[in-house]
Amino acid sequence: MGLSTHVLDTMHGGPAAGMTVKLFATQGDTATLIQSLTLNHDGRTDAPLFDNDSLKVGTYRLSFDVAGYFKAKGVQLPEPNFLNVVNLDFGVAHADQHYHVPLLVSPWSYSTYRGS
């Protein structure tokens, strides 16, 4: 399956439908945008970010527009926002394995892990 992501809104107790996510390939301080997308009703992408044939060993960044998502939901956020964009930098060491990068998020905290 390659690379996938999923976002859960822990403030409202459900998927983060409508959140904007960007995927970058990174090398040192350089980040190259691969794609920008909006999460579906289940807080997931409609298709894998990479399938097994296109996922390569390397470093990547997923950028989640957390503040934009919560503002769109009508949440009153302080200025400046505590969390604005959450960037998750991670490495793919085995391109033949599945990498699932979920995000659990509220306006004030987040957690991630390598899922299955």
Buried (B, 14 or more C-beta within 10 A) or exposed (E): BBBBBBBBBBBEEEBBBBBBBBBBBBEEEEBEEBEEBEBEEBBBBEEBBBEEEEBEEEBBBBBBBBBBBBBEBEBEBEEEBEBEEBEBEBEBEEBEEBBBBBBBBBBBEBEBEEEE
